[in-house]
Amino acid sequence: MPIYAYKCESCGHAKDVLQKMSDEPLSVCPACGQPSFRKQLTAAGFQLKGSGWYVTDFREGSKPAASSGSDAASTPKADKPAEPTSAAAAPAPAAAPAATPAAPAASS
């Protein structure tokens, strides 16, 4: 059952009330008795994240739910060969000509 926030426009009394969706909204303030008790518009108290729930998620004998997609996307697959890096793919530079060795100094 949802929880609704109410506030009296006369005295300012505020109260959260657990009600069925099919119940009529309250109108009489429990603090002052005036017919100015109004339902407030509030933000939802939960957020839905992830890929959602499926019929098979809680079925007996089924596999546990897979981890989130962000973990699977960051892990490389073992059966896929590694792609060459840009340094390995570049051609090797041409060899520089070898320097001629210096003549040995004559000892006298």
C-alpha positions in Angstrom: 0.0 0.0 0.0 1.3 3.5 -0.8 2.0 6.2 1.8 0.4 9.5 1.1 1.5 12.9 2.5 -1.3 15.1 3.7 -1.2 18.7 5.0 -3.9 20.9 6.5 -4.3 24.3 4.7 -5.8 25.8 7.9 -3.5 24.9 10.7 -0.5 23.5 8.8 -0.7 20.0 10.4 1.2 17.4 8.3 0.8 13.7 8.4 1.8 10.6 6.3 -1.0 8.1 5.9 -0.9 4.5 4.7 -3.9 4.0 2.4 -5.1 1.7 -0.4 -5.1 3.3 -3.8 -8.9 2.7 -3.9 -9.5 4.5 -0.6 -11.1 8.0 -0.7 -8.7 10.8 0.0 -8.9 12.3 3.6 -10.4 15.7 3.8 -10.9 16.4 7.5 -7.8 17.5 9.5 -7.3 15.3 12.6 -5.7 18.2 14.5 -8.2 21.1 14.0 -11.2 19.3 12.5 -11.4 21.7 9.5 -12.3 20.2 6.0 -9.0 21.5 4.6 -6.8 18.4 4.8 -5.2 17.9 1.3 -3.1 15.3 -0.3 0.4 16.6 -1.2 2.3 15.9 -4.3 5.6 14.2 -3.4 8.5 12.5 -5.1 8.6 8.7 -5.4 10.5 7.0 -2.7 12.2 4.5 -5.0 14.1 4.2 -8.3 14.1 1.5 -10.8 17.5 0.6 -12.1 19.0 -2.2 -14.2 17.4 -4.3 -16.8 14.3 -5.2 -14.9 12.7 -8.3 -13.4 11.6 -11.3 -15.5 9.3 -14.3 -14.8 12.3 -16.6 -14.8 14.3 -14.6 -12.2 12.7 -16.4 -9.2 11.7 -19.6 -10.8 12.9 -22.8 -9.1 15.9 -24.4 -10.7 16.8 -21.4 -12.8 20.3 -19.9 -13.0 20.9 -16.8 -10.8 20.5 -13.4 -12.6 23.6 -12.3 -14.6 25.6 -9.4 -13.2 25.0 -5.9 -14.5 26.0 -5.0 -18.1 28.7 -2.6 -17.0 30.8 -5.4 -15.5 30.4 -7.6 -18.5 31.3 -4.8 -20.9 34.6 -4.0 -19.1 35.8 -7.6 -19.0 37.6 -8.8 -22.2 36.5 -12.2 -23.6 39.1 -15.0 -23.4 38.2 -16.6 -26.7 38.7 -13.4 -28.7 42.3 -12.8 -29.9 43.9 -9.6 -28.8 44.1 -6.8 -31.4 47.5 -5.5 -32.3 48.5 -2.2 -30.7 49.4 0.8 -32.9 53.1 0.4 -32.1 53.1 -3.3 -33.2 51.1 -2.5 -36.3 53.5 0.3 -37.5 56.3 -0.7 -39.8 59.8 -1.0 -38.3 62.0 2.1 -39.1 64.8 1.6 -41.7 68.1 0.6 -40.2 70.6 3.4 -40.0 73.9 2.7 -41.8 76.6 1.4 -39.5 79.3 3.8 -38.5 82.8 2.9 -39.6 85.0 1.8 -36.7 87.7 4.3 -35.8 91.3 3.3 -36.6 93.2 2.2 -33.6 95.6 4.8 -32.3 99.3 4.0 -33.0 101.3 3.6 -29.9 104.9 4.8 -30.2 
